[in-house]
Amino acid sequence: MKKTIKVGDRIELIHTNDEITKLKSGDKGSVVKIEGEPGDRLIWIKWDNGEKLAFLEEIDKFKVVHDK
């Protein structure tokens, strides 16, 4: 599944393999920075719960959401 994502997008976590994070499926945050080339990007997210964790685009699973 190809994702079109940009700084400012709101995302919702679907799944991460990170065993240290306290994030869980359904948590939301805002994209603050994107590094790298498509297919190998590091996506920095400011999570609503205060956690700071970046995702690897091709490994972690998330979706862009539109909060109401």
C-alpha positions in Angstrom: 0.0 0.0 0.0 1.5 3.3 -1.1 1.1 6.2 1.3 1.1 9.9 0.3 2.1 11.7 3.5 3.4 15.2 4.1 4.4 17.4 7.0 1.3 18.5 8.9 -0.7 15.3 8.2 -2.5 13.6 11.1 -1.8 9.9 11.3 -3.1 7.0 13.3 -0.9 4.1 14.4 -1.9 0.7 13.1 1.1 -1.4 14.1 4.8 -1.0 15.1 7.4 -3.6 15.9 9.1 -1.2 18.4 9.0 -3.0 21.7 10.0 -0.1 23.9 7.3 2.4 22.9 4.1 2.8 24.9 2.2 3.7 21.7 -0.6 1.4 20.8 -2.9 0.8 17.8 -5.3 3.8 17.4 -2.9 6.4 18.9 -2.7 9.6 16.8 -0.1 12.3 16.1 1.1 14.9 13.6 3.9 14.5 11.1 6.5 17.2 11.9 9.4 16.1 9.6 10.2 13.6 6.8 13.7 12.5 6.0 15.0 10.4 3.1 13.8 9.2 -0.2 10.4 7.6 -1.0 10.4 4.0 0.0 13.2 4.6 2.6 11.9 7.5 4.6 12.0 8.3 8.3 8.7 10.0 9.4 8.9 12.0 12.6 5.7 12.3 14.5 4.6 14.4 17.5 2.3 12.0 19.2 -0.8 13.4 21.1 0.3 11.5 24.2 3.7 13.3 24.3 5.8 10.4 23.0 8.4 11.1 20.4 8.9 8.2 17.9 9.8 8.3 14.3 8.5 5.6 11.9 10.2 3.8 9.0 7.8 4.2 6.1 8.2 0.6 4.8 8.1 -1.1 8.2 5.7 0.6 10.5 2.0 0.6 9.7 -0.2 3.8 9.9 -2.8 5.7 8.0 -3.5 9.3 7.4 -6.7 10.5 9.2 -8.9 13.5 9.2 -9.8 14.5 12.7 -13.2 16.1 13.2 
